[in-house]
């Protein structure tokens, strides 16, 4: 304790040597710990990279999914048919299209064909509004398609058309 009260410049040379050795030992220990942590981190990254490379090679072995497989994965469950029927009505109202009738028919899937829900729709509206309504429906449901469509001008009101269409929603059984 007495030595700590003496200024450093008055310490004996051997105490300066011991202090230098202690400082150097601390720096060496700190450097070794840092190198050990970096080595561990490097090994972890190397292991992760090897796993990612193995997964990449495995993924390259299997062929990419076909368009048909991607479509089949996107098929919604058949319960979504009720939501589509509600949206046909709701979108018609917001687009100012007069919906006269909607008939729904479920078709079960057979070998080589998908299960489907068929909507027979009869509506009246101006061309732009009708187009907006149909676009909204097709944009919302990826597996909804127009099977057939007939658009005719109404005799007494040429600005409005009579629209008859068959929509098909492909679904999973």
N, C-alpha and C positions, 0 to 999 in steps of 0.2 A: 504494500500500500504506500509505503514511503516513496517508492520509485515513481508512482503516478503523480506525486506532488512536484516532482522535479521536471522541468521543461525537457522536451524530447532532445533538444540540441545538447543537453548536458548528460544524456545517458551514456553509459559505457558502450564501446563499440560492439561488444558481444551481445548486448541487449538489442542493438539495432539489427544485428545479424539474425537473432531469434525472431524479432518482429517481421523482418523481411521473409524469413522462412515460413512463418505462420501465414502471412499474406499470400505468398506464392502457393502454399499448400491449399489455402481456401480457394484461390483462383483455379488451381488445377482440379480440385474436387468439384467446383461449380461447373467447369468446362466438361469434365467427365460425365456429370449428371445430365448436362444439356445434350452431349453427344449420345448418351444412352437413350434419352427421350426421343431425339431425332431418329435414331436407329429403329426404335420401336415404332414410331410413326411411319417411317419409310417401309418397314415390314408390313404394317397394316395396310398401307396404300398398295403395296405390291400384291398382297393377297386379294384385296378388293379388285384390283385390275385383272388379275388372273381369273377371278370368278366372272367378271364382266366379259372377258374374252371368251371364256368357256360358254357362257350363255349366248353370246353373239354367234359363236360357231354352231351351237345347237339350233339356234333360230334359223341360221342359213341353211341347215340341213333340211328343215321342213319347208315345203313349198309355201308361197304366200297364199292366203285365202283367195278363192275365186270370187267373182262378182256374185254368183249365186249363193255361196256360203255367207258372204257379207250381208246379202239381202235376207237370208234366213235368220241370221243373228238379230237383225233389226225388226223382225216380225213382232208386233205387240201381242199380248194375250187377248183372247176373244172378248174379255170383259170391257175392253176399251171401246167396243162397238156402241155401247150406251152413251159414252162421252161424245163420240162422233155424231150420233143422232142429235144430242143436245146442241152441239156446236153448229150443226147444219141450220138448226132453227135460230140459235142466238146470232150467228154471223149474218144470216139473212135479215134479221131485224135491224142489226147495226148498219148493214149496207143498204137498207131501205128497199129490200127485195121482198115481194109478197110471196110467201110460201103457201102453195095450195095443198100439196100433199107430199108425204114421205112414207114410202112402204119399205119395210126392212125384211130381208130374207137371209137366213144363215145357210151357208153351204159348207158341208164338211169336206175335208181334204181327202183326196183319193191318191192312189199311186201316181206320182208325177204331177199332181196338182196341189196347190196350197188351199188351206181352208180359207173361206172368205165370207164377208158380210156384204150383201148387195143392197144398195139404197136406190129405189126408184123415186126420183124427185121431180115434182112439177111445180114451177114457179113462174112469176112474172116480175119484170123489172126493166129499168133502163139498162142499156148495154154496158156502160162503164160501171154501174153499180153491181150488175150481175157478174161482170168480169172480176171485180174486186172481191166479191163474195166467194167465187170459185177459187181465186188465187189464195185467199185466206185459208180455205179448207185444205187445199193441196199443200200449202206451205206448212201447215200445222201437223199434218199426218203424212209421214214419209211413205207409208205403204198404201196410201189412198190413191186410186187412179180413176180416170174417167173411162168407162167402157164404151159408152155411146152418149151422143149429145145432139139435140135438135134445137135450133134457135130460129124462131119465126116472128116476124113483125105482127103485132096485133092489128086487125083490120081498122078499127076506129081510132087507134092511138099508135101512130107510127114511131113515136119516141120510145115506146115500151115493147118488149119482146116476150113471147111465150117460150119458156125454156123447159125442155124435158130432157133429163139426163139420167144415166145409170152410173152410179159410183160404186166402185168395188174397193173394199178395205181387206187387204190380205192379212190374216192373223194366224197365230199358232193355235192348234187344237187344244 
